[in-house]
Amino acid sequence: MGDNGKLYIPEDEVPQYKALLREADLILPNQFEAETLSDTTITDLESLAAAVQILHKTYQIPHIIITSLRLTRDNQTLSSRAPSRPPSKPASQLQSPSVSPARNAETSHPSAWPTSDGSKLEDQQEPPSISLDEVENLTIIGSTATSDFKPRLFRIDTPLLPLFFSGTGDMFAALTIPRLIEAVHNASTPNLRSTPSWKSPDDVPAEELPLAKACQKVLASMQTILAKTTEKCKEKMEAYDKRAEKEGCGSGEDDRAEREKQRHLALMNASEVSVVRFVDDLLDPPDLERFKPRRIEESEKVPDEVGLRRPDELGVVRLGVGDGDGAVMVVGGEGGRKTGE
């Protein structure tokens, strides 16, 4: 959908993405996408827990992984509108087709959580200003919902590497599915394979969830592969710089711009991930203990009503994403609950 505060799709298509969420067993949004889908700005672990609960409860999504969060030591998040790395030189001329849809930017704070009737509390805080220099790790945060769609949050931190790798989100998603299947098959919960959406019982802690075990192996593989690629890239760029220095070039502004452009292209080529070279690291991830999942307690601080859809004055709960969209549920009365299109 988008990243760094920009949508890759037309803004008016966002509701269509939301409409599909109820069909999903697992989603893997980045921070910006999670904010867009939950209409919540993520600034810290509490606001992140609220966003995940909204996705669990509003759209009945069993499993969620939010990728590539940049957290400081005190668990503040870098804005999703900030670039993931310092801009390359020369800067790309390509622009994303649309900026993100307008949101109440501070809905992430407890002071702005929705009340049971869907209204927002008044006194909203400004999100903190955080520098990229304060971020040392990339963090993924996952959750498998309980039976009442409360989040069970876990986190895994990985060192922040000095390169930008294109396509790591796709790589993470591609590896997660088989690792989740493996973890479900190996789970101690009886008959989990035949349980709808592979949802573990409520007494399974966050760090022991099959989803957490799957992410642990995926990140162990990916971190090893990306670290090896970083070392290879360093060697290639050192050789490139020596070669460029010997060849020499002009000293004008156009010459300087051309040098930067050629070096940028060389860097992109040198940092390309060749997955087939690292099959062993994919099949047998090293150093698993380094990526052990940890439970996040902040989910317990989120009020139960966050993300819960309330019936209107006629006792109708709209289960779609907009007025008149999707299924509805009628509550109350002698007949109890009724659902329909």
VOTIBA-777586 format. One record per residue (C-alpha): x, y, z; residue in one letter; residue number from 0. Coordinates in steps of 0.05 Angstrom, whole numbers, plus 5000, padded with zeros to 4 digits. Layout:
N
+------+------+------+------+-----+
:   px :   py :   pz : type : seq :
+------+------+------+------+-----+
:    X :    Y :    Z :    A : NUM :
...
+------+------+------+------+-----+
***
This chain:
341
+------+------+------+------+-----+
:   px :   py :   pz : type : seq :
+------+------+------+------+-----+
: 5000 : 5000 : 5000 :    M :   0 :
: 5055 : 5049 : 5017 :    G :   1 :
: 5112 : 5070 : 5062 :    D :   2 :
: 5148 : 5131 : 5089 :    N :   3 :
: 5083 : 5171 : 5093 :    G :   4 :
: 5064 : 5159 : 5020 :    K :   5 :
: 5013 : 5114 : 4987 :    L :   6 :
: 5032 : 5073 : 4926 :    Y :   7 :
: 4959 : 5067 : 4909 :    I :   8 :
: 4905 : 5120 : 4896 :    P :   9 :
: 4877 : 5145 : 4962 :    E :  10 :
: 4806 : 5126 : 4943 :    D :  11 :
: 4827 : 5053 : 4939 :    E :  12 :
: 4845 : 5049 : 5013 :    V :  13 :
: 4773 : 5029 : 5033 :    P :  14 :
: 4777 : 4971 : 4985 :    Q :  15 :
: 4839 : 4945 : 5020 :    Y :  16 :
: 4803 : 4952 : 5087 :    K :  17 :
: 4744 : 4914 : 5058 :    A :  18 :
: 4790 : 4855 : 5044 :    L :  19 :
: 4818 : 4850 : 5114 :    L :  20 :
: 4762 : 4806 : 5140 :    R :  21 :
: 4782 : 4754 : 5089 :    E :  22 :
: 4854 : 4750 : 5115 :    A :  23 :
: 4883 : 4703 : 5167 :    D :  24 :
: 4949 : 4739 : 5168 :    L :  25 :
: 4971 : 4809 : 5148 :    I :  26 :
: 5041 : 4838 : 5147 :    L :  27 :
: 5036 : 4914 : 5142 :    P :  28 :
: 5094 : 4962 : 5154 :    N :  29 :
: 5083 : 5017 : 5205 :    Q :  30 :
: 5053 : 5066 : 5155 :    F :  31 :
: 5005 : 5013 : 5127 :    E :  32 :
: 4984 : 4993 : 5198 :    A :  33 :
: 4969 : 5066 : 5214 :    E :  34 :
: 4930 : 5074 : 5150 :    T :  35 :
: 4888 : 5011 : 5161 :    L :  36 :
: 4875 : 5024 : 5235 :    S :  37 :
: 4868 : 5101 : 5229 :    D :  38 :
: 4917 : 5106 : 5287 :    T :  39 :
: 4984 : 5140 : 5290 :    T :  40 :
: 5037 : 5096 : 5322 :    I :  41 :
: 5085 : 5133 : 5367 :    T :  42 :
: 5103 : 5083 : 5421 :    D :  43 :
: 5086 : 5012 : 5443 :    L :  44 :
: 5020 : 5031 : 5476 :    E :  45 :
: 4994 : 5064 : 5412 :    S :  46 :
: 5020 : 5005 : 5372 :    L :  47 :
: 4982 : 4957 : 5418 :    A :  48 :
: 4919 : 5000 : 5406 :    A :  49 :
: 4928 : 4997 : 5331 :    A :  50 :
: 4937 : 4921 : 5332 :    V :  51 :
: 4875 : 4913 : 5376 :    Q :  52 :
: 4835 : 4956 : 5328 :    I :  53 :
: 4856 : 4911 : 5270 :    L :  54 :
: 4841 : 4848 : 5310 :    H :  55 :
: 4773 : 4871 : 5335 :    K :  56 :
: 4747 : 4913 : 5278 :    T :  57 :
: 4767 : 4865 : 5222 :    Y :  58 :
: 4772 : 4799 : 5261 :    Q :  59 :
: 4843 : 4787 : 5236 :    I :  60 :
: 4874 : 4728 : 5273 :    P :  61 :
: 4948 : 4741 : 5260 :    H :  62 :
: 4985 : 4807 : 5250 :    I :  63 :
: 5059 : 4823 : 5240 :    I :  64 :
: 5080 : 4896 : 5236 :    I :  65 :
: 5147 : 4899 : 5201 :    T :  66 :
: 5206 : 4947 : 5203 :    S :  67 :
: 5189 : 4988 : 5264 :    L :  68 :
: 5244 : 5035 : 5286 :    R :  69 :
: 5243 : 5041 : 5361 :    L :  70 :
: 5288 : 5082 : 5408 :    T :  71 :
: 5314 : 5055 : 5473 :    R :  72 :
: 5253 : 5082 : 5510 :    D :  73 :
: 5207 : 5050 : 5459 :    N :  74 :
: 5186 : 5112 : 5420 :    Q :  75 :
: 5175 : 5100 : 5346 :    T :  76 :
: 5205 : 5140 : 5290 :    L :  77 :
: 5150 : 5172 : 5249 :    S :  78 :
: 5125 : 5130 : 5191 :    S :  79 :
: 5133 : 5193 : 5149 :    R :  80 :
: 5208 : 5195 : 5161 :    A :  81 :
: 5252 : 5163 : 5107 :    P :  82 :
: 5279 : 5095 : 5126 :    S :  83 :
: 5350 : 5118 : 5110 :    R :  84 :
: 5386 : 5183 : 5092 :    P :  85 :
: 5368 : 5203 : 5021 :    P :  86 :
: 5413 : 5174 : 4967 :    S :  87 :
: 5452 : 5222 : 4922 :    K :  88 :
: 5428 : 5240 : 4873 :    P :  89 :
: 5357 : 5236 : 4901 :    A :  90 :
: 5308 : 5195 : 4861 :    S :  91 :
: 5262 : 5234 : 4816 :    Q :  92 :
: 5208 : 5181 : 4824 :    L :  93 :
: 5150 : 5202 : 4867 :    Q :  94 :
: 5097 : 5160 : 4900 :    S :  95 :
: 5029 : 5173 : 4869 :    P :  96 :
: 4996 : 5200 : 4932 :    S :  97 :
: 5010 : 5222 : 5002 :    V :  98 :
: 4975 : 5187 : 5059 :    S :  99 :
: 4903 : 5201 : 5074 :    P : 100 :
: 4890 : 5252 : 5127 :    A : 101 :
: 4884 : 5223 : 5197 :    R : 102 :
: 4879 : 5250 : 5267 :    N : 103 :
: 4953 : 5247 : 5277 :    A : 104 :
: 4953 : 5237 : 5351 :    E : 105 :
: 4900 : 5183 : 5359 :    T : 106 :
: 4956 : 5137 : 5383 :    S : 107 :
: 4960 : 5167 : 5452 :    H : 108 :
: 4918 : 5141 : 5509 :    P : 109 :
: 4886 : 5210 : 5516 :    S : 110 :
: 4858 : 5202 : 5446 :    A : 111 :
: 4835 : 5130 : 5447 :    W : 112 :
: 4764 : 5121 : 5423 :    P : 113 :
: 4712 : 5114 : 5477 :    T : 114 :
: 4658 : 5061 : 5474 :    S : 115 :
: 4613 : 5105 : 5431 :    D : 116 :
: 4669 : 5118 : 5380 :    G : 117 :
: 4683 : 5190 : 5401 :    S : 118 :
: 4753 : 5216 : 5414 :    K : 119 :
: 4778 : 5248 : 5478 :    L : 120 :
: 4798 : 5321 : 5470 :    E : 121 :
: 4867 : 5334 : 5496 :    D : 122 :
: 4914 : 5304 : 5445 :    Q : 123 :
: 4989 : 5304 : 5450 :    Q : 124 :
: 5039 : 5321 : 5396 :    E : 125 :
: 5080 : 5260 : 5375 :    P : 126 :
: 5153 : 5266 : 5397 :    P : 127 :
: 5207 : 5287 : 5348 :    S : 128 :
: 5257 : 5231 : 5341 :    I : 129 :
: 5322 : 5229 : 5300 :    S : 130 :
: 5341 : 5168 : 5259 :    L : 131 :
: 5407 : 5170 : 5298 :    D : 132 :
: 5370 : 5148 : 5360 :    E : 133 :
: 5348 : 5083 : 5328 :    V : 134 :
: 5394 : 5023 : 5334 :    E : 135 :
: 5348 : 4966 : 5314 :    N : 136 :
: 5293 : 4946 : 5267 :    L : 137 :
: 5237 : 4913 : 5305 :    T : 138 :
: 5180 : 4868 : 5283 :    I : 139 :
: 5120 : 4862 : 5328 :    I : 140 :
: 5071 : 4806 : 5319 :    G : 141 :
: 5006 : 4784 : 5351 :    S : 142 :
: 4957 : 4726 : 5349 :    T : 143 :
: 4889 : 4747 : 5376 :    A : 144 :
: 4856 : 4715 : 5436 :    T : 145 :
: 4786 : 4687 : 5431 :    S : 146 :
: 4758 : 4757 : 5445 :    D : 147 :
: 4807 : 4789 : 5395 :    F : 148 :
: 4853 : 4820 : 5446 :    K : 149 :
: 4926 : 4823 : 5422 :    P : 150 :
: 4981 : 4778 : 5447 :    R : 151 :
: 5041 : 4820 : 5428 :    L : 152 :
: 5113 : 4797 : 5420 :    F : 153 :
: 5174 : 4833 : 5392 :    R : 154 :
: 5239 : 4813 : 5360 :    I : 155 :
: 5295 : 4864 : 5350 :    D : 156 :
: 5347 : 4860 : 5295 :    T : 157 :
: 5409 : 4903 : 5286 :    P : 158 :
: 5400 : 4961 : 5238 :    L : 159 :
: 5445 : 4950 : 5178 :    L : 160 :
: 5477 : 5008 : 5140 :    P : 161 :
: 5448 : 4990 : 5073 :    L : 162 :
: 5380 : 4995 : 5041 :    F : 163 :
: 5355 : 4928 : 5014 :    F : 164 :
: 5297 : 4929 : 4965 :    S : 165 :
: 5245 : 4874 : 4971 :    G : 166 :
: 5259 : 4851 : 5043 :    T : 167 :
: 5185 : 4858 : 5059 :    G : 168 :
: 5168 : 4809 : 5004 :    D : 169 :
: 5224 : 4763 : 5027 :    M : 170 :
: 5198 : 4765 : 5099 :    F : 171 :
: 5127 : 4748 : 5077 :    A : 172 :
: 5150 : 4692 : 5031 :    A : 173 :
: 5190 : 4659 : 5088 :    L : 174 :
: 5137 : 4670 : 5141 :    T : 175 :
: 5084 : 4626 : 5110 :    I : 176 :
: 5124 : 4560 : 5108 :    P : 177 :
: 5154 : 4575 : 5176 :    R : 178 :
: 5085 : 4586 : 5205 :    L : 179 :
: 5061 : 4521 : 5176 :    I : 180 :
: 5121 : 4487 : 5207 :    E : 181 :
: 5109 : 4519 : 5274 :    A : 182 :
: 5036 : 4500 : 5275 :    V : 183 :
: 5054 : 4427 : 5259 :    H : 184 :
: 5105 : 4428 : 5316 :    N : 185 :
: 5061 : 4463 : 5367 :    A : 186 :
: 5045 : 4429 : 5432 :    S : 187 :
: 4972 : 4449 : 5427 :    T : 188 :
: 4932 : 4387 : 5407 :    P : 189 :
: 4898 : 4391 : 5339 :    N : 190 :
: 4920 : 4462 : 5325 :    L : 191 :
: 4926 : 4444 : 5251 :    R : 192 :
: 4851 : 4433 : 5249 :    S : 193 :
: 4834 : 4496 : 5290 :    T : 194 :
: 4804 : 4553 : 5248 :    P : 195 :
: 4858 : 4602 : 5228 :    S : 196 :
: 4908 : 4564 : 5271 :    W : 197 :
: 4891 : 4607 : 5331 :    K : 198 :
: 4925 : 4582 : 5394 :    S : 199 :
: 4885 : 4576 : 5459 :    P : 200 :
: 4884 : 4638 : 5503 :    D : 201 :
: 4931 : 4607 : 5554 :    D : 202 :
: 4989 : 4605 : 5504 :    V : 203 :
: 5034 : 4665 : 5520 :    P : 204 :
: 5055 : 4713 : 5465 :    A : 205 :
: 5127 : 4690 : 5462 :    E : 206 :
: 5106 : 4616 : 5453 :    E : 207 :
: 5057 : 4628 : 5397 :    L : 208 :
: 5071 : 4591 : 5331 :    P : 209 :
: 5072 : 4660 : 5298 :    L : 210 :
: 5129 : 4681 : 5344 :    A : 211 :
: 5168 : 4617 : 5331 :    K : 212 :
: 5159 : 4628 : 5256 :    A : 213 :
: 5184 : 4700 : 5260 :    C : 214 :
: 5244 : 4678 : 5301 :    Q : 215 :
: 5269 : 4632 : 5246 :    K : 216 :
: 5252 : 4680 : 5190 :    V : 217 :
: 5291 : 4737 : 5222 :    L : 218 :
: 5350 : 4692 : 5239 :    A : 219 :
: 5355 : 4672 : 5166 :    S : 220 :
: 5345 : 4742 : 5139 :    M : 221 :
: 5393 : 4776 : 5186 :    Q : 222 :
: 5448 : 4727 : 5168 :    T : 223 :
: 5436 : 4735 : 5094 :    I : 224 :
: 5433 : 4811 : 5097 :    L : 225 :
: 5495 : 4815 : 5141 :    A : 226 :
: 5534 : 4772 : 5091 :    K : 227 :
: 5508 : 4814 : 5034 :    T : 228 :
: 5530 : 4877 : 5071 :    T : 229 :
: 5601 : 4850 : 5076 :    E : 230 :
: 5602 : 4831 : 5003 :    K : 231 :
: 5576 : 4900 : 4985 :    C : 232 :
: 5631 : 4933 : 5025 :    K : 233 :
: 5684 : 4894 : 4988 :    E : 234 :
: 5653 : 4910 : 4920 :    K : 235 :
: 5647 : 4985 : 4935 :    M : 236 :
: 5719 : 4989 : 4960 :    E : 237 :
: 5741 : 4959 : 4894 :    A : 238 :
: 5695 : 5006 : 4855 :    Y : 239 :
: 5722 : 5068 : 4891 :    D : 240 :
: 5794 : 5048 : 4877 :    K : 241 :
: 5778 : 5037 : 4804 :    R : 242 :
: 5741 : 5103 : 4799 :    A : 243 :
: 5798 : 5140 : 4831 :    E : 244 :
: 5847 : 5112 : 4780 :    K : 245 :
: 5803 : 5128 : 4721 :    E : 246 :
: 5794 : 5200 : 4744 :    G : 247 :
: 5743 : 5249 : 4715 :    C : 248 :
: 5728 : 5322 : 4707 :    G : 249 :
: 5717 : 5372 : 4763 :    S : 250 :
: 5655 : 5408 : 4739 :    G : 251 :
: 5585 : 5404 : 4770 :    E : 252 :
: 5560 : 5358 : 4715 :    D : 253 :
: 5620 : 5312 : 4725 :    D : 254 :
: 5607 : 5309 : 4800 :    R : 255 :
: 5534 : 5293 : 4790 :    A : 256 :
: 5552 : 5238 : 4740 :    E : 257 :
: 5602 : 5207 : 4790 :    R : 258 :
: 5549 : 5206 : 4844 :    E : 259 :
: 5499 : 5175 : 4797 :    K : 260 :
: 5547 : 5120 : 4776 :    Q : 261 :
: 5567 : 5105 : 4847 :    R : 262 :
: 5494 : 5102 : 4869 :    H : 263 :
: 5480 : 5052 : 4813 :    L : 264 :
: 5541 : 5011 : 4833 :    A : 265 :
: 5518 : 5011 : 4906 :    L : 266 :
: 5449 : 4987 : 4887 :    M : 267 :
: 5479 : 4931 : 4845 :    N : 268 :
: 5528 : 4911 : 4901 :    A : 269 :
: 5473 : 4908 : 4954 :    S : 270 :
: 5427 : 4863 : 4913 :    E : 271 :
: 5408 : 4802 : 4954 :    V : 272 :
: 5424 : 4736 : 4919 :    S : 273 :
: 5380 : 4688 : 4960 :    V : 274 :
: 5402 : 4625 : 4923 :    V : 275 :
: 5473 : 4634 : 4950 :    R : 276 :
: 5447 : 4626 : 5021 :    F : 277 :
: 5403 : 4564 : 5018 :    V : 278 :
: 5436 : 4534 : 5080 :    D : 279 :
: 5419 : 4596 : 5121 :    D : 280 :
: 5347 : 4591 : 5098 :    L : 281 :
: 5340 : 4518 : 5115 :    L : 282 :
: 5379 : 4520 : 5180 :    D : 283 :
: 5377 : 4590 : 5210 :    P : 284 :
: 5438 : 4604 : 5254 :    P : 285 :
: 5439 : 4638 : 5322 :    D : 286 :
: 5365 : 4629 : 5338 :    L : 287 :
: 5373 : 4651 : 5411 :    E : 288 :
: 5394 : 4720 : 5387 :    R : 289 :
: 5324 : 4729 : 5358 :    F : 290 :
: 5283 : 4701 : 5415 :    K : 291 :
: 5214 : 4732 : 5418 :    P : 292 :
: 5196 : 4775 : 5479 :    R : 293 :
: 5128 : 4789 : 5506 :    R : 294 :
: 5102 : 4861 : 5504 :    I : 295 :
: 5062 : 4880 : 5565 :    E : 296 :
: 5033 : 4945 : 5537 :    E : 297 :
: 4976 : 4907 : 5505 :    S : 298 :
: 4946 : 4898 : 5574 :    E : 299 :
: 4939 : 4973 : 5581 :    K : 300 :
: 4893 : 4981 : 5521 :    V : 301 :
: 4819 : 4988 : 5542 :    P : 302 :
: 4775 : 4931 : 5518 :    D : 303 :
: 4729 : 4978 : 5480 :    E : 304 :
: 4785 : 5001 : 5432 :    V : 305 :
: 4767 : 4973 : 5364 :    G : 306 :
: 4700 : 4947 : 5387 :    L : 307 :
: 4642 : 4966 : 5341 :    R : 308 :
: 4581 : 4991 : 5378 :    R : 309 :
: 4509 : 4984 : 5355 :    P : 310 :
: 4473 : 5046 : 5331 :    D : 311 :
: 4407 : 5071 : 5358 :    E : 312 :
: 4371 : 5016 : 5320 :    L : 313 :
: 4416 : 4962 : 5350 :    G : 314 :
: 4453 : 4951 : 5284 :    V : 315 :
: 4528 : 4938 : 5284 :    V : 316 :
: 4558 : 4952 : 5216 :    R : 317 :
: 4613 : 4902 : 5200 :    L : 318 :
: 4635 : 4934 : 5135 :    G : 319 :
: 4685 : 4991 : 5126 :    V : 320 :
: 4637 : 5047 : 5109 :    G : 321 :
: 4564 : 5068 : 5111 :    D : 322 :
: 4523 : 5013 : 5078 :    G : 323 :
: 4583 : 4969 : 5062 :    D : 324 :
: 4588 : 4896 : 5079 :    G : 325 :
: 4549 : 4854 : 5130 :    A : 326 :
: 4510 : 4881 : 5189 :    V : 327 :
: 4492 : 4849 : 5256 :    M : 328 :
: 4429 : 4864 : 5295 :    V : 329 :
: 4436 : 4858 : 5370 :    V : 330 :
: 4385 : 4858 : 5426 :    G : 331 :
: 4312 : 4842 : 5424 :    G : 332 :
: 4278 : 4776 : 5432 :    E : 333 :
: 4312 : 4744 : 5373 :    G : 334 :
: 4382 : 4758 : 5398 :    G : 335 :
: 4435 : 4770 : 5345 :    R : 336 :
: 4421 : 4766 : 5271 :    K : 337 :
: 4469 : 4777 : 5214 :    T : 338 :
: 4458 : 4791 : 5141 :    G : 339 :
: 4482 : 4829 : 5080 :    E : 340 :
+------+------+------+------+-----+
***
